Every structure is written in C-alpha cells, then in structure tokens.
Amino acid sequence: MLGAIRKLFELVGLIAKEPGGDKKVRQVKKDAKKALFWLVVTELLEIVQIYPVKYFVDGIAQGKSLGYLLSIVGGMLAIDVVVRIGANTMNHTRHVAAWHQYVMLLGFGQAKQMSMDVAWHLEHGTGEKESLIAKNLNRIDNLTDRVIYNGLPVVIRIVLTIVALFIFGPVFALFGVIVVGLFVAVMAYNGRYIK
C-alpha cells in the first residue's frame, strides 16, 4: 500500500507540472485539508459524546435531582446534534475533495492519452482507453478512501481514546495500550498468513 501511496504522490507531482495543474492540485489539497479537519473534529466529538453518559449514570447513582438528570440528557442531545452536523460537514467536504480529485485525474489521463502517437491509438480501442482511465480512477479513489476516510478515523479514535484514558485513569490507559498493541500484533501476524 505504501508503494501505491508513493505512486499517487508522484502522479500528483506530474499533474502539478502541467499547465494549470498546480492550481488544480492546490484546490484538491485545500479540499482534502478541510475534510481532514472535519474528520478530526467529528472523531473528537464522538469521544466527547461518551462523557455525558458517565455524568448521567453517576447522577442516578448519587441520587441527583430530576432537573440535573434532564440537563445531562439535554447536553447529550446537544452533543449528538453537533456530532451529526460535524459528520455531515465532513462528508460534504469529503465528496467535494473527491470530485475535484476525480476531475483533476480524469483530465490528466485524457490529456496524456491525447498526447500519445497515432500508432498507440490505432493499437488500443476506444473502450480499452476509457476502461484504462476508469479502472485507474477507481483504484485511486479506493486508495484514498481506504487510507484517509476509513483508516485514519480508526487511528484518530484510538489515539484520542488513549489520551482521554490517560487523563481520567492512567491504569485504564495502560491497559488499553497493552490490549490495542496485542490486537495489532495478532492482526499483523495473522495478516501474513491470510492472503
């Protein structure tokens, strides 16, 4: 996967050297940064969303008043609304970034095909040329989806959870780090044999 990421960066470097390509690359990077910002905000809010539940359960155990418990429920609902707004904003910026990426890559691929000599065009049919571009666009889309929007949120959530655990209980945090470390080690070990 690292090789594919490196090739993607090389491709982006080639696109940036094309006339007008630098502007397209800057736009895609700008959109991707916005999406990543909202991704981190959403993940942070997902973690924060847990704490009102703690206060609600503690309030019940301590015999707090109904007004206190209802204010906690109101806080839970407010945080849930903010999480949903953050997630929707992240999804919107993610789709905008994906669209600009698609347009940039499609234009580059078609321009490269148009610059090929006549012999190449006679050798390759129209369907084959379009299939080549579509297949590579699909691969790049899957790569960015897998790395940025599926893998990165898991890493962010694990890191933020461990940080929160260290703040509220170092023993639990240490236990969490050990469990996650063992899980990653087992998955990496098993991953070598499951191919």
ZAVO-293744 format. One record per atom (N, C-alpha, C): y, z, x; chain; atom name; residue in one letter. Coordinates in pm, 1 decimal, padded with zeros to 6 digits. Layout:
yy,zz,xx,drendren,tortor,tivex
Y,Z,X,A,CA,A
...
This chain:
yy,zz,xx,drendren,tortor,tivex
-00119.3,00000.0,00082.1,A,N,M
00000.0,00000.0,00000.0,A,CA,M
00126.2,00000.0,00086.8,A,C,M
00120.1,00070.2,00201.1,A,N,L
00237.0,00073.0,00288.6,A,CA,L
00269.1,-00066.5,00342.0,A,C,L
00165.1,-00145.3,00366.8,A,N,G
00186.6,-00283.0,00410.9,A,CA,G
00258.7,-00364.2,00304.5,A,C,G
00221.9,-00344.1,00179.0,A,N,A
00286.7,-00415.3,00068.7,A,CA,A
00432.4,-00373.1,00055.1,A,C,A
00459.2,-00244.7,00073.9,A,N,I
00597.9,-00195.9,00066.8,A,CA,I
00679.8,-00256.6,00180.6,A,C,I
00620.8,-00262.8,00300.8,A,N,R
00690.5,-00321.2,00414.7,A,CA,R
00721.7,-00468.7,00388.1,A,C,R
00625.6,-00541.3,00331.3,A,N,K
00647.6,-00683.0,00299.5,A,CA,K
00756.6,-00699.6,00194.2,A,C,K
00760.9,-00607.1,00099.3,A,N,L
00865.7,-00612.6,-00002.5,A,CA,L
01003.4,-00594.5,00060.7,A,C,L
01014.9,-00499.9,00154.4,A,N,F
01142.3,-00480.5,00223.8,A,CA,F
01180.1,-00603.8,00306.4,A,C,F
01080.7,-00667.6,00368.2,A,N,E
01107.5,-00790.8,00443.0,A,CA,E
01157.2,-00900.8,00349.8,A,C,E
01094.8,-00910.3,00232.1,A,N,L
01136.6,-01010.3,00134.0,A,CA,L
01279.8,-00984.8,00088.4,A,C,L
01312.4,-00859.1,00062.6,A,N,V
01448.9,-00824.9,00021.3,A,CA,V
01547.5,-00860.6,00132.2,A,C,V
01507.4,-00838.4,00257.9,A,N,G
01592.5,-00876.7,00370.9,A,CA,G
01616.2,-01026.9,00375.6,A,C,G
01512.1,-01105.0,00346.0,A,N,L
01527.2,-01251.2,00342.1,A,CA,L
01619.9,-01293.5,00228.4,A,C,L
01604.8,-01229.8,00113.9,A,N,I
01689.1,-01263.5,-00001.1,A,CA,I
01835.2,-01232.0,00030.0,A,C,I
01858.7,-01120.3,00099.0,A,N,A
01996.4,-01080.2,00131.0,A,CA,A
02064.8,-01181.6,00222.9,A,C,A
01986.1,-01254.5,00302.1,A,N,K
02043.0,-01354.5,00393.6,A,CA,K
02078.4,-01485.7,00324.0,A,C,K
02025.4,-01505.5,00204.4,A,N,E
02053.4,-01627.7,00128.9,A,CA,E
02196.9,-01624.3,00075.7,A,C,E
02256.5,-01741.2,00048.9,A,N,P
02391.3,-01742.9,-00010.6,A,CA,P
02392.6,-01671.1,-00146.1,A,C,P
02476.0,-01572.1,-00157.9,A,N,G
02485.6,-01493.7,-00281.4,A,CA,G
02375.9,-01390.2,-00296.3,A,C,G
02280.5,-01388.9,-00205.7,A,N,G
02168.0,-01296.4,-00214.1,A,CA,G
02206.7,-01152.5,-00189.7,A,C,G
02304.3,-01132.8,-00100.9,A,N,D
02348.7,-00996.7,-00069.3,A,CA,D
02401.2,-00926.2,-00194.1,A,C,D
02475.2,-01000.2,-00275.1,A,N,K
02529.5,-00943.3,-00398.6,A,CA,K
02416.0,-00903.9,-00494.1,A,C,K
02314.9,-00989.8,-00504.8,A,N,K
02201.2,-00960.0,-00593.5,A,CA,K
02124.1,-00838.1,-00544.0,A,C,K
02102.4,-00831.6,-00413.1,A,N,V
02029.0,-00717.5,-00355.9,A,CA,V
02106.7,-00588.1,-00378.1,A,C,V
02239.1,-00592.7,-00357.3,A,N,R
02321.3,-00472.5,-00380.7,A,CA,R
02312.5,-00427.3,-00525.8,A,C,R
02311.5,-00522.8,-00620.4,A,N,Q
02302.0,-00487.8,-00762.5,A,CA,Q
02168.4,-00421.3,-00793.6,A,C,Q
02059.8,-00476.7,-00739.5,A,N,V
01927.4,-00418.1,-00763.2,A,CA,V
01920.0,-00277.8,-00703.0,A,C,V
01974.1,-00261.1,-00582.6,A,N,K
01973.6,-00128.5,-00519.1,A,CA,K
02055.9,-00028.9,-00599.6,A,C,K
02170.9,-00073.6,-00649.1,A,N,K
02257.1,00013.2,-00729.7,A,CA,K
02183.6,00057.1,-00856.9,A,C,K
02119.1,-00037.3,-00923.8,A,N,D
02043.6,-00005.0,-01045.6,A,CA,D
01926.7,00087.9,-01014.5,A,C,D
01858.1,00062.6,-00903.2,A,N,A
01744.7,00146.8,-00865.8,A,CA,A
01789.9,00289.2,-00833.5,A,C,A
01905.9,00302.8,-00768.5,A,N,K
01958.0,00437.2,-00738.8,A,CA,K
01991.1,00512.9,-00866.9,A,C,K
02049.8,00442.0,-00965.5,A,N,K
02077.9,00507.8,-01094.3,A,CA,K
01948.4,00552.9,-01160.1,A,C,K
01847.8,00465.5,-01159.1,A,N,A
01719.8,00501.0,-01221.0,A,CA,A
01657.0,00620.2,-01149.4,A,C,A
01662.7,00621.8,-01016.8,A,N,L
01607.3,00734.3,-00941.0,A,CA,L
01682.9,00863.4,-00969.3,A,C,L
01815.6,00854.3,-00980.6,A,N,F
01894.8,00972.4,-01014.3,A,CA,F
01848.0,01030.7,-01147.5,A,C,F
01836.5,00945.4,-01249.3,A,N,W
01794.3,00994.2,-01380.8,A,CA,W
01649.3,01039.2,-01379.9,A,C,W
01567.9,00981.2,-01293.4,A,N,L
01429.8,01025.0,-01279.3,A,CA,L
01425.7,01168.7,-01227.2,A,C,L
01504.7,01197.4,-01123.6,A,N,V
01508.7,01333.1,-01067.3,A,CA,V
01565.2,01431.7,-01169.0,A,C,V
01673.8,01392.4,-01238.3,A,N,V
01733.5,01479.6,-01340.5,A,CA,V
01631.7,01510.3,-01449.5,A,C,V
01561.2,01408.8,-01495.5,A,N,T
01461.4,01427.6,-01602.4,A,CA,T
01349.9,01520.2,-01555.9,A,C,T
01302.1,01500.2,-01433.6,A,N,E
01195.7,01586.9,-01382.4,A,CA,E
01243.6,01731.2,-01368.0,A,C,E
01366.0,01747.9,-01322.6,A,N,L
01423.1,01882.8,-01310.0,A,CA,L
01433.3,01948.9,-01447.2,A,C,L
01479.1,01873.5,-01545.5,A,N,L
01489.6,01928.3,-01680.8,A,CA,L
01352.7,01960.3,-01740.2,A,C,L
01252.1,01880.6,-01705.6,A,N,E
01116.3,01909.8,-01753.6,A,CA,E
01069.8,02045.6,-01702.6,A,C,E
01105.4,02078.0,-01579.0,A,N,I
01066.4,02207.8,-01521.9,A,CA,I
01147.7,02319.8,-01585.5,A,C,I
01279.0,02298.0,-01602.5,A,N,V
01366.2,02399.0,-01661.6,A,CA,V
01322.2,02428.9,-01804.9,A,C,V
01266.8,02330.7,-01871.5,A,N,Q
01225.6,02344.4,-02011.6,A,CA,Q
01121.5,02454.4,-02030.5,A,C,Q
01052.4,02491.6,-01926.3,A,N,I
00947.1,02593.1,-01935.8,A,CA,I
01005.6,02733.9,-01949.9,A,C,I
01121.8,02758.1,-01888.2,A,N,Y
01173.7,02894.3,-01879.7,A,CA,Y
01214.0,02956.5,-02013.5,A,C,Y
01271.8,02884.7,-02108.3,A,N,P
01297.4,02949.5,-02238.2,A,CA,P
01170.4,02999.8,-02307.2,A,C,P
01058.6,02931.4,-02282.4,A,N,V
00931.7,02978.3,-02340.0,A,CA,V
00897.1,03115.5,-02283.7,A,C,V
00919.8,03133.1,-02153.2,A,N,K
00894.9,03262.7,-02090.7,A,CA,K
00980.5,03370.9,-02156.7,A,C,K
01110.6,03341.7,-02173.5,A,N,Y
01200.2,03441.0,-02233.6,A,CA,Y
01163.1,03468.4,-02379.7,A,C,Y
01114.8,03366.9,-02448.8,A,N,F
01073.3,03385.7,-02587.5,A,CA,F
00951.7,03478.5,-02593.9,A,C,F
00852.1,03451.4,-02510.1,A,N,V
00731.0,03535.7,-02508.8,A,CA,V
00766.3,03676.9,-02463.2,A,C,V
00850.0,03688.9,-02360.3,A,N,D
00893.5,03821.7,-02315.7,A,CA,D
00969.5,03893.9,-02426.6,A,C,D
01052.2,03821.4,-02500.5,A,N,G
01128.4,03880.2,-02611.0,A,CA,G
01037.8,03934.7,-02719.3,A,C,G
00932.7,03860.4,-02751.3,A,N,I
00836.3,03908.7,-02851.3,A,CA,I
00766.6,04034.2,-02799.2,A,C,I
00723.6,04030.9,-02671.7,A,N,A
00652.3,04145.6,-02613.2,A,CA,A
00741.3,04269.8,-02605.6,A,C,A
00871.8,04248.9,-02586.0,A,N,Q
00964.2,04361.4,-02572.5,A,CA,Q
01023.7,04402.8,-02706.5,A,C,Q
00986.9,04334.1,-02813.3,A,N,G
01036.7,04369.7,-02945.5,A,CA,G
01183.1,04335.7,-02966.6,A,C,G
01229.6,04226.4,-02909.5,A,N,K
01370.0,04185.1,-02924.1,A,CA,K
01396.7,04145.4,-03069.3,A,C,K
01523.4,04140.0,-03101.9,A,N,S
01563.3,04110.8,-03240.4,A,CA,S
01535.1,03965.2,-03275.3,A,C,S
01532.1,03940.6,-03406.9,A,N,L
01508.8,03804.3,-03456.1,A,CA,L
01620.8,03711.4,-03410.9,A,C,L
01744.3,03761.4,-03406.3,A,N,G
01857.7,03680.6,-03360.3,A,CA,G
01838.9,03634.8,-03216.1,A,C,G
01789.7,03724.8,-03130.6,A,N,Y
01764.4,03690.3,-02990.9,A,CA,Y
01658.5,03581.2,-02982.1,A,C,Y
01549.3,03600.0,-03057.6,A,N,L
01440.0,03502.9,-03053.9,A,CA,L
01485.2,03366.2,-03106.7,A,C,L
01567.2,03367.0,-03213.1,A,N,L
01617.3,03240.5,-03267.3,A,CA,L
01712.5,03171.6,-03169.4,A,C,L
01790.9,03249.9,-03094.8,A,N,S
01879.4,03188.2,-02995.1,A,CA,S
01796.8,03124.0,-02882.8,A,C,S
01685.2,03185.5,-02847.1,A,N,I
01596.2,03126.6,-02745.8,A,CA,I
01536.7,02996.3,-02800.1,A,C,I
01494.7,02998.6,-02926.5,A,N,V
01440.4,02876.7,-02987.9,A,CA,V
01547.4,02767.7,-02990.8,A,C,V
01670.2,02805.7,-03022.8,A,N,G
01781.0,02709.0,-03020.0,A,CA,G
01802.0,02651.4,-02880.5,A,C,G
01793.0,02737.4,-02780.5,A,N,G
01803.5,02690.8,-02641.2,A,CA,G
01691.5,02595.4,-02605.3,A,C,G
01570.4,02626.1,-02654.2,A,N,M
01456.4,02538.0,-02628.7,A,CA,M
01478.9,02400.8,-02691.3,A,C,M
01530.5,02400.8,-02813.6,A,N,L
01556.8,02273.5,-02880.9,A,CA,L
01667.8,02194.9,-02810.2,A,C,L
01771.4,02266.5,-02765.9,A,N,A
01881.7,02200.1,-02695.3,A,CA,A
01832.8,02137.5,-02564.6,A,C,A
01752.4,02211.2,-02490.0,A,N,I
01699.1,02157.2,-02365.0,A,CA,I
01609.1,02037.6,-02393.8,A,C,I
01530.6,02045.5,-02501.1,A,N,D
01443.4,01933.2,-02537.1,A,CA,D
01525.7,01808.2,-02567.6,A,C,D
01635.5,01824.3,-02639.1,A,N,V
01722.3,01709.9,-02669.2,A,CA,V
01779.1,01651.7,-02540.7,A,C,V
01824.2,01737.8,-02449.4,A,N,V
01880.1,01690.6,-02322.4,A,CA,V
01772.1,01618.4,-02240.4,A,C,V
01649.8,01671.2,-02241.0,A,N,V
01539.0,01606.5,-02169.2,A,CA,V
01513.7,01467.6,-02226.9,A,C,V
01514.8,01457.1,-02358.9,A,N,R
01491.1,01326.3,-02422.4,A,CA,R
01602.8,01227.6,-02390.6,A,C,R
01726.1,01276.0,-02391.3,A,N,I
01839.0,01188.6,-02356.4,A,CA,I
01825.8,01143.2,-02210.6,A,C,I
01792.6,01236.8,-02122.2,A,N,G
01773.3,01201.3,-01981.3,A,CA,G
01660.7,01101.3,-01962.3,A,C,G
01548.8,01122.3,-02033.1,A,N,A
01434.7,01030.4,-02021.4,A,CA,A
01470.8,00891.8,-02074.8,A,C,A
01542.6,00887.7,-02187.7,A,N,N
01583.6,00757.9,-02242.9,A,CA,N
01681.3,00686.3,-02150.6,A,C,N
01774.9,00761.7,-02092.2,A,N,T
01869.8,00702.2,-01998.1,A,CA,T
01796.6,00650.2,-01875.5,A,C,T
01699.5,00727.9,-01825.2,A,N,M
01621.1,00684.8,-01709.6,A,CA,M
01543.2,00558.0,-01742.5,A,C,M
01479.7,00553.6,-01859.4,A,N,N
01403.5,00434.1,-01898.0,A,CA,N
01494.4,00312.8,-01910.3,A,C,N
01613.4,00333.0,-01967.0,A,N,H
01707.3,00221.0,-01980.6,A,CA,H
01749.5,00169.2,-01842.8,A,C,H
01789.3,00260.4,-01752.8,A,N,T
01832.5,00216.1,-01620.3,A,CA,T
01715.8,00156.6,-01541.6,A,C,T
01596.1,00207.9,-01566.4,A,N,R
01476.5,00152.2,-01501.8,A,CA,R
01454.3,00007.9,-01545.3,A,C,R
01469.7,-00018.6,-01674.7,A,N,H
01449.2,-00155.0,-01725.2,A,CA,H
01559.1,-00249.5,-01677.9,A,C,H
01681.5,-00198.8,-01668.4,A,N,V
01790.8,-00281.4,-01615.2,A,CA,V
01761.1,-00317.7,-01469.7,A,C,V
01717.3,-00218.6,-01390.5,A,N,A
01683.7,-00244.6,-01249.7,A,CA,A
01568.2,-00343.6,-01240.3,A,C,A
01466.6,-00327.0,-01324.6,A,N,A
01351.4,-00418.4,-01322.1,A,CA,A
01394.0,-00560.3,-01359.7,A,C,A
01484.5,-00571.8,-01455.9,A,N,W
01531.2,-00704.8,-01496.8,A,CA,W
01609.2,-00771.4,-01383.8,A,C,W
01701.1,-00699.3,-01321.4,A,N,H
01776.5,-00757.8,-01210.4,A,CA,H
01684.3,-00792.8,-01093.6,A,C,H
01584.0,-00708.7,-01069.6,A,N,Q
01485.7,-00738.7,-00965.1,A,CA,Q
01409.7,-00865.7,-00999.4,A,C,Q
01367.5,-00878.3,-01123.5,A,N,Y
01292.4,-00996.1,-01168.6,A,CA,Y
01375.1,-01123.1,-01151.9,A,C,Y
01500.2,-01119.9,-01197.3,A,N,V
01588.2,-01236.5,-01187.7,A,CA,V
01609.9,-01274.5,-01041.1,A,C,V
01632.6,-01173.8,-00956.7,A,N,M
01655.7,-01199.8,-00814.7,A,CA,M
01532.5,-01264.2,-00750.5,A,C,M
01415.6,-01208.1,-00775.1,A,N,L
01293.2,-01259.1,-00713.8,A,CA,L
01253.7,-01395.5,-00770.4,A,C,L
01269.7,-01413.6,-00900.8,A,N,L
01236.7,-01542.3,-00961.8,A,CA,L
01326.6,-01652.0,-00905.4,A,C,L
01455.5,-01624.7,-00897.2,A,N,G
01548.4,-01723.0,-00841.4,A,CA,G
01515.0,-01756.6,-00696.5,A,C,G
01481.2,-01655.3,-00617.7,A,N,F
01446.3,-01678.2,-00477.6,A,CA,F
01319.2,-01762.2,-00467.6,A,C,F
01217.8,-01727.0,-00547.4,A,N,G
01091.2,-01801.8,-00544.6,A,CA,G
01109.8,-01947.0,-00585.1,A,C,G
01186.7,-01970.4,-00689.4,A,N,Q
01209.9,-02107.5,-00733.5,A,CA,Q
01292.5,-02185.7,-00631.4,A,C,Q
01390.8,-02120.3,-00570.1,A,N,A
01470.8,-02187.1,-00467.2,A,CA,A
01384.0,-02224.0,-00347.1,A,C,A
01293.8,-02133.6,-00308.2,A,N,K
01204.3,-02162.8,-00195.9,A,CA,K
01111.4,-02279.3,-00229.6,A,C,K
01060.3,-02282.2,-00351.9,A,N,Q
00973.7,-02393.7,-00390.7,A,CA,Q
01050.8,-02525.6,-00391.1,A,C,Q
01174.8,-02520.6,-00434.6,A,N,M
01255.8,-02642.9,-00438.2,A,CA,M
01287.8,-02693.5,-00297.8,A,C,M
01286.8,-02605.2,-00199.3,A,N,S
01318.1,-02646.9,-00062.6,A,CA,S
01196.6,-02701.9,00012.5,A,C,S
01079.3,-02693.6,-00048.7,A,N,M
00958.3,-02746.0,00015.8,A,CA,M
00963.8,-02898.6,00017.9,A,C,M
00891.1,-02957.6,00112.1,A,N,D
00893.1,-03104.2,00122.4,A,CA,D
00812.6,-03168.0,00009.3,A,C,D
00829.2,-03297.9,-00006.0,A,N,V
00767.8,-03371.5,-00116.5,A,CA,V
00615.8,-03363.8,-00109.8,A,C,V
00560.5,-03367.6,00011.0,A,N,A
00414.1,-03361.5,00025.8,A,CA,A
00358.6,-03232.7,-00035.5,A,C,A
00427.8,-03121.7,-00015.3,A,N,W
00382.5,-02994.5,-00072.1,A,CA,W
00383.9,-03001.6,-00223.7,A,C,W
00489.1,-03062.2,-00280.3,A,N,H
00499.7,-03072.2,-00426.6,A,CA,H
00393.1,-03164.3,-00483.5,A,C,H
00356.6,-03270.1,-00410.6,A,N,L
00250.5,-03359.5,-00456.9,A,CA,L
00113.8,-03291.1,-00449.9,A,C,L
00098.6,-03203.7,-00353.7,A,N,E
-00027.4,-03133.0,-00333.9,A,CA,E
-00050.1,-03022.8,-00437.0,A,C,E
00058.8,-02962.9,-00487.4,A,N,H
00049.5,-02849.6,-00579.8,A,CA,H
00106.0,-02890.1,-00715.5,A,C,H
00028.9,-02866.2,-00819.9,A,N,G
00074.0,-02898.7,-00954.7,A,CA,G
00177.4,-02800.3,-01006.4,A,C,G
00243.3,-02839.4,-01113.7,A,N,T
00347.5,-02754.7,-01173.0,A,CA,T
00291.1,-02619.6,-01216.9,A,C,T
00176.7,-02622.6,-01282.1,A,N,G
00115.5,-02497.0,-01328.2,A,CA,G
00081.0,-02405.0,-01213.2,A,C,G
00031.5,-02462.9,-01104.0,A,N,E
-00003.9,-02382.6,-00987.6,A,CA,E
00120.0,-02317.4,-00926.7,A,C,E
00230.9,-02391.6,-00921.0,A,N,K
00354.8,-02337.8,-00865.3,A,CA,K
00408.2,-02223.5,-00951.2,A,C,K
00410.2,-02245.8,-01082.5,A,N,E
00458.5,-02140.0,-01172.6,A,CA,E
00366.8,-02018.2,-01169.3,A,C,E
00236.2,-02042.6,-01160.3,A,N,S
00139.5,-01933.6,-01154.2,A,CA,S
00158.6,-01851.8,-01026.8,A,C,S
00187.6,-01919.6,-00916.7,A,N,L
00209.4,-01850.6,-00789.9,A,CA,L
00328.6,-01756.7,-00799.2,A,C,L
00438.5,-01804.8,-00856.0,A,N,I
00557.8,-01720.5,-00870.5,A,CA,I
00529.1,-01605.3,-00966.5,A,C,I
00469.8,-01635.8,-01081.7,A,N,A
00443.3,-01532.0,-01182.3,A,CA,A
00348.6,-01425.4,-01127.9,A,C,A
00246.1,-01467.2,-01055.4,A,N,K
00149.0,-01371.8,-01000.7,A,CA,K
00216.4,-01279.2,-00899.4,A,C,K
00300.7,-01336.1,-00812.1,A,N,N
00369.0,-01253.0,-00712.9,A,CA,N
00473.2,-01161.8,-00776.5,A,C,N
00543.2,-01210.1,-00879.6,A,N,L
00637.9,-01124.1,-00950.7,A,CA,L
00565.5,-01007.1,-01015.9,A,C,L
00449.1,-01034.7,-01073.0,A,N,N
00369.2,-00929.9,-01136.8,A,CA,N
00323.2,-00826.7,-01033.5,A,C,N
00282.1,-00873.5,-00915.8,A,N,R
00239.3,-00780.7,-00810.3,A,CA,R
00354.2,-00689.9,-00766.5,A,C,R
00472.8,-00748.7,-00747.2,A,N,I
00588.1,-00670.0,-00704.1,A,CA,I
00627.3,-00569.8,-00811.9,A,C,I
00625.5,-00613.2,-00937.8,A,N,D
00657.8,-00523.4,-01048.7,A,CA,D
00558.4,-00407.6,-01054.3,A,C,D
00430.5,-00436.6,-01038.9,A,N,N
00328.5,-00331.3,-01039.4,A,CA,N
00347.1,-00236.0,-00921.7,A,C,N
00382.4,-00290.3,-00805.1,A,N,L
00403.6,-00206.0,-00687.1,A,CA,L
00520.2,-00110.6,-00708.7,A,C,L
00633.7,-00163.2,-00753.5,A,N,T
00749.8,-00075.8,-00774.1,A,CA,T
00722.7,00024.8,-00885.0,A,C,T
00653.1,-00018.6,-00989.5,A,N,D
00617.7,00074.6,-01097.1,A,CA,D
00527.9,00186.0,-01045.0,A,C,D
00426.4,00148.2,-00970.1,A,N,R
00329.0,00245.9,-00921.9,A,CA,R
00393.6,00345.0,-00825.4,A,C,R
00474.6,00295.2,-00733.8,A,N,V
00532.5,00382.3,-00631.3,A,CA,V
00648.0,00464.6,-00687.3,A,C,V
00744.9,00396.9,-00750.4,A,N,I
00868.7,00464.5,-00788.9,A,CA,I
00853.6,00540.2,-00920.3,A,C,I
00803.2,00474.4,-01021.9,A,N,Y
00809.7,00534.8,-01155.2,A,CA,Y
00683.5,00609.7,-01196.1,A,C,Y
00573.5,00591.8,-01121.8,A,N,N
00453.1,00669.3,-01153.1,A,CA,N
00422.0,00772.0,-01045.1,A,C,N
00433.4,00732.8,-00918.4,A,N,G
00400.7,00824.1,-00808.8,A,CA,G
00510.7,00923.4,-00777.1,A,C,G
00632.7,00874.1,-00770.1,A,N,L
00745.6,00959.7,-00733.6,A,CA,L
00768.0,01075.4,-00832.2,A,C,L
00758.3,01053.4,-00964.5,A,N,P
00775.9,01169.1,-01055.3,A,CA,P
00674.1,01280.1,-01032.0,A,C,P
00551.9,01243.2,-00996.6,A,N,V
00449.9,01344.8,-00970.6,A,CA,V
00488.5,01426.6,-00847.9,A,C,V
00532.0,01358.2,-00742.5,A,N,V
00572.5,01428.3,-00620.2,A,CA,V
00692.2,01518.4,-00648.5,A,C,V
00790.6,01465.2,-00720.4,A,N,I
00910.8,01544.4,-00752.7,A,CA,I
00873.7,01667.2,-00834.2,A,C,I
00787.7,01649.5,-00933.3,A,N,R
00749.7,01762.0,-01018.7,A,CA,R
00673.1,01868.2,-00939.1,A,C,R
00586.2,01824.8,-00850.4,A,N,I
00511.1,01921.8,-00769.1,A,CA,I
00606.6,01999.5,-00679.1,A,C,I
00697.1,01928.3,-00612.1,A,N,V
00792.4,01995.2,-00521.1,A,CA,V
00882.1,02091.4,-00598.5,A,C,V
00937.4,02046.8,-00710.4,A,N,L
01026.7,02133.6,-00788.6,A,CA,L
00951.3,02254.2,-00844.4,A,C,L
00827.4,02234.4,-00885.0,A,N,T
00748.2,02346.0,-00937.0,A,CA,T
00720.5,02447.9,-00827.2,A,C,T
00687.0,02400.0,-00708.9,A,N,I
00659.6,02492.0,-00598.6,A,CA,I
00786.4,02566.9,-00558.4,A,C,I
00900.3,02497.7,-00556.0,A,N,V
01027.5,02564.0,-00524.9,A,CA,V
01056.5,02672.0,-00629.7,A,C,V
01039.2,02637.3,-00758.0,A,N,A
01062.2,02735.7,-00864.1,A,CA,A
00966.6,02853.7,-00851.0,A,C,A
00842.1,02825.8,-00815.2,A,N,L
00746.1,02934.9,-00797.4,A,CA,L
00786.2,03025.5,-00681.0,A,C,L
00836.7,02966.7,-00572.5,A,N,F
00881.6,03049.6,-00460.1,A,CA,F
00998.2,03137.9,-00500.7,A,C,F
01083.8,03087.3,-00589.0,A,N,I
01198.2,03166.4,-00634.3,A,CA,I
01151.5,03283.2,-00721.1,A,C,I
01055.9,03256.4,-00811.2,A,N,F
01015.5,03359.2,-00907.9,A,CA,F
00894.0,03440.1,-00865.3,A,C,F
00816.1,03390.5,-00772.1,A,N,G
00698.3,03464.7,-00729.0,A,CA,G
00632.2,03398.3,-00610.3,A,C,G
00661.7,03444.5,-00490.1,A,N,P
00607.2,03381.3,-00369.5,A,CA,P
00454.3,03378.5,-00364.2,A,C,P
00390.4,03478.8,-00421.3,A,N,V
00243.2,03482.2,-00419.4,A,CA,V
00188.5,03366.3,-00502.7,A,C,V
00246.1,03344.4,-00621.7,A,N,F
00203.4,03233.5,-00704.6,A,CA,F
00232.3,03099.9,-00635.7,A,C,F
00344.9,03090.9,-00567.1,A,N,A
00381.4,02968.0,-00496.7,A,CA,A
00280.5,02938.3,-00386.5,A,C,A
00244.4,03038.8,-00310.3,A,N,L
00146.4,03020.0,-00203.6,A,CA,L
00012.8,02974.6,-00262.0,A,C,L
-00027.0,03038.1,-00370.7,A,N,F
-00149.9,02998.2,-00438.9,A,CA,F
-00139.9,02852.5,-00485.9,A,C,F
-00025.2,02815.5,-00541.4,A,N,G
-00004.2,02678.2,-00588.1,A,CA,G
-00010.5,02577.7,-00474.4,A,C,G
00051.2,02609.9,-00361.8,A,N,V
00048.5,02520.4,-00245.8,A,CA,V
-00095.4,02502.0,-00197.0,A,C,V
-00171.3,02609.0,-00192.3,A,N,I
-00311.1,02601.3,-00147.1,A,CA,I
-00392.8,02515.3,-00244.0,A,C,I
-00378.1,02538.8,-00374.2,A,N,V
-00454.2,02462.5,-00474.1,A,CA,V
-00418.6,02314.4,-00468.7,A,C,V
-00288.3,02284.4,-00463.5,A,N,V
-00245.5,02143.8,-00457.5,A,CA,V
-00293.8,02080.0,-00328.0,A,C,V
-00283.2,02152.2,-00217.4,A,N,G
-00331.2,02099.7,-00089.5,A,CA,G
-00480.0,02068.7,-00092.2,A,C,G
-00558.2,02160.1,-00148.7,A,N,L
-00702.6,02135.6,-00160.6,A,CA,L
-00731.5,02016.8,-00252.1,A,C,L
-00657.2,02007.5,-00361.4,A,N,F
-00675.4,01896.0,-00454.4,A,CA,F
-00647.3,01762.5,-00385.3,A,C,F
-00537.4,01757.0,-00311.6,A,N,V
-00501.6,01633.5,-00240.4,A,CA,V
-00607.4,01600.7,-00136.0,A,C,V
-00654.7,01701.7,-00063.3,A,N,A
-00756.6,01678.1,00038.9,A,CA,A
-00886.1,01625.3,-00022.5,A,C,A
-00928.3,01685.3,-00133.9,A,N,V
-01051.0,01639.6,-00200.8,A,CA,V
-01034.3,01498.0,-00254.1,A,C,V
-00919.9,01469.5,-00313.9,A,N,M
-00896.3,01334.3,-00367.3,A,CA,M
-00891.9,01231.2,-00254.5,A,C,M
-00829.4,01266.3,-00143.1,A,N,A
-00823.9,01173.8,-00029.0,A,CA,A
-00963.4,01152.0,00027.9,A,C,A
-01042.5,01258.5,00036.3,A,N,Y
-01178.9,01247.8,00088.2,A,CA,Y
-01265.2,01162.3,-00004.7,A,C,Y
-01256.6,01188.7,-00134.2,A,N,N
-01334.9,01112.1,-00231.5,A,CA,N
-01286.1,00967.8,-00242.8,A,C,N
-01156.1,00948.4,-00224.5,A,N,G
-01098.1,00815.5,-00235.8,A,CA,G
-01155.3,00718.6,-00133.4,A,C,G
-01200.2,00772.0,-00019.6,A,N,R
-01258.8,00684.7,00081.9,A,CA,R
-01391.1,00626.7,00034.8,A,C,R
-01459.8,00695.0,-00055.1,A,N,Y
-01591.6,00650.3,-00099.2,A,CA,Y
-01591.0,00582.1,-00235.3,A,C,Y
-01479.5,00590.8,-00306.9,A,N,I
-01471.0,00532.1,-00441.5,A,CA,I
-01392.5,00402.9,-00433.6,A,C,I
-01447.2,00301.1,-00376.7,A,N,K
-01376.5,00172.9,-00368.2,A,CA,K
-01461.3,00059.3,-00407.3,A,C,K
